[in-house]
Every structure is written in structure tokens, then in C-alpha cells.
Amino acid sequence: MDTEESSVELLIARAMALTDVDDDARAGQVAALHTVGDERVCAKALELVAGESARERILGADILGQLGSPAARPFLEQTLATLLDLCAREQAPEVLSAVVVAFGHLADERALPCVLGFVGHEDPGLRQSVAFALPSLIDEGKPADGRGIEALAALTDDPDDDVRDWATFGLGSQLQADTPQVRDALSDRLEDENPDVAGEALVGLARRADPRAGDAVRHRLIDQDADMFVLEAAAELREPDLLPLLRVLEVTGWERDGPESRLLQDALDQYDPS
């Protein structure tokens, strides 16, 4: 075994030794494999995808999803075919979740039908992965991708907070689609019990200049109940009557010494760039 091959083996062994897939150290090993990004890494990843343990298959999918740079995926066809095959025969939700996330990174619309098949899956982690992946698989120029937008809109009403959050962010900020269905799905989340979900919905509506966003921002500013989402939405709307309310926040020192202080100035700059 040459030195280069042994280094790939070592990176894989280290990643396999870390059982938590969200571990930063594991992510570092996988990122290093992405950086190497050659035939050796691809071959090892394909072996892992065919492995007997779920941990092997998860690691294989994690490697294949971002092998090479986003601008050049040298193993795209082989990777896509392998992951689609795994998607069709895999039963473990945690493996399917890794596969769906990989599809999101690959951003190839040919994976859309497979991902759509898990919109209603009982596992919330898998549904969260679906919400993450869908925006990058939807070609908004194709009518057929209305299926993807419809699925994402449905996931904004998911019982799981993280699923709703990813779906609302994807629908509101990652996609440009502006239809009554999209706007109503976002509006339905304005009073969500999770403040991040409600905030993402507010920003999404503001990007579409929906009057419901203006009303919500206005009420929040009057009540001095501003947060990063309110300020981002105000910056998107640029409605003249919001400027005095933003000035009140400025005068009263909203987050003056906090990490979000720049957000207020950014919002004000949209009204008076001078």
C-alpha cells in the first residue's frame, strides 16, 4: 500500500471510529476526503456504500455527496447511479437520510423522484433531509418541478420543528417561486410556535412583497419586538412607513453592543444608502 492510499485508508478509519455523524471531527475527516477527491477516494466510498453496516453506508454516501468541487463533479454519473440504487433498496432511515442529503449536495434533478418518495416518511430525520435537499433539486423553469414545490410547501406544516424550519427556509429564501400556494404556505407559518420557523416565513413573504409581511413587520416594530428576521424582512420590503419605526430602534439602542447590531444598520441602509 503506497503512502497516498494509506492516507485515504487512515481518513476513512478515523471517520468510521467516530460514531456520531454530526461530530465535527468526523466532518473534518470527510472534508479531507472530499479535498483529495480522486479515483482512490471514489473507489473506497463505493465499497463503503456496498458495506454490511449502516455506518459504512452512511459514510460512503457522505463522501460521495461532495466528492470534487461543486463546479466539477468528476464522478457524478457513477455516484448518482450508485446512490439511486441504494435509495431503491435501503431500509434504514439513517442511511436513507445520508443518501438524500448527498442528493441535495449533488443538485441533480434526476434524484428528485427518489427524494419525493420520502416526503411522508415516519422518520423525522429523513423528512428533514428531504426538506434540505429539495430546493437544490428543483428546476423552477420546469413545470414538472411543481411536484417539488408542492412537497416543500407540505413540509412547512410538518409536526417536527426542524423539518418545518428547513422547509420554510427552502421555500421562502432558497427558491424564487411566487405562487398563491407558496405565499399561503409561508403565511400559515407566520404565527408558528417556533420563532425560527415564523421568522423564515416572514422573510420569505417579504422577498415576495406580500402585504402580510408588511403588516407583521409593522406590528413587531411598533411593539419593539424586533429580531434578525424582522430586520431582514424590513430591508427586503423597503416600505417608507417602516423607516421611522427602524429609527426608533436606532435611537433606543437596539442590540447596540450585541452581535446583531449590524443588522439594524443594514436595514436602514436599504432606505437611505447614503
Secondary structure as GFF3:
##gff-version 3
##sequence-region A 1 274
A	DSSP	alpha_helix	3	17	.	.	.	ID=ss1
A	DSSP	alpha_helix	24	36	.	.	.	ID=ss2
A	DSSP	alpha_helix	39	49	.	.	.	ID=ss3
A	DSSP	alpha_helix	54	65	.	.	.	ID=ss4
A	DSSP	alpha_helix	76	89	.	.	.	ID=ss5
A	DSSP	alpha_helix	93	106	.	.	.	ID=ss6
A	DSSP	three_ten_helix	109	111	.	.	.	ID=ss7
A	DSSP	alpha_helix	112	116	.	.	.	ID=ss8
A	DSSP	alpha_helix	124	137	.	.	.	ID=ss9
A	DSSP	three_ten_helix	143	145	.	.	.	ID=ss10
A	DSSP	alpha_helix	146	155	.	.	.	ID=ss11
A	DSSP	alpha_helix	161	169	.	.	.	ID=ss12
A	DSSP	pi_helix	170	174	.	.	.	ID=ss13
A	DSSP	alpha_helix	180	187	.	.	.	ID=ss14
A	DSSP	alpha_helix	195	207	.	.	.	ID=ss15
A	DSSP	alpha_helix	211	222	.	.	.	ID=ss16
A	DSSP	alpha_helix	228	237	.	.	.	ID=ss17
A	DSSP	three_ten_helix	240	242	.	.	.	ID=ss18
A	DSSP	alpha_helix	243	252	.	.	.	ID=ss19
A	DSSP	alpha_helix	261	271	.	.	.	ID=ss20
###
